């Protein structure tokens, strides 16, 4: 690094910034796909119903504005406000009049009013409606996919685990696409964030810490490079005094 006399502190700051940008945090393996067991059914949800050993009774129903669903042969049933396990038990009990020892499983195919948020270096950041079985990459593609400045190896999934305690997972998207790493099955209100790539962050550091912070009598440009995952030295040249 070429250091301008009297600018040692500024040069050290730039070097520190570049080194920090070149060392992303380690990638941690994603958790196993979670099960949403205590979900409370809402109006507009689309539910799947399966009856063990009775495929003719399997159904796909939508919770109507009155909060009820209709299932043959038991008719109309109150669903909104009940958990999935409560619906399992209630439908099994009512179906027992027609089927010997039925075992009913209810699951959510489409959530009516639940979203996840995708932000950062994606083409269309914002809320994405959560669908049953949606993974982080599905949500990212629904948000338009990655920008060129995205750091695909460090996708962050932020989750409110319990009692307001957040959990953070990092995901290597290329490894997921290659089938080497499992994707993360999303839960209601998850946040997926894609940070800037190292190159983009170095460019941002140059913009913020060189062009904006160094005195105006220095050239407001800097050369920088990137080779073998190590940033090259930054050289700041003085201008001729006016």
Protein Blocks (a to p, Z undefined) as FASTA:
>chain_A
ZZdehilmmmmmmmmmmmmmmmccdddddddddddfkbccdehiacddddehilmlgccd
dddfkopacddfkbpadfehpafklmmmmmmmmmmmmpghiadddddfbdfkbccddehj
dfbgcdddddehiafklmmmmnnpaafkbcfklcccdddfbghiacdddddfklmmnopa
ccddddehiacdddddfklmmmmmmmmmmmmmmcfkbccbdcdddeehiacddddddddd
ZZ
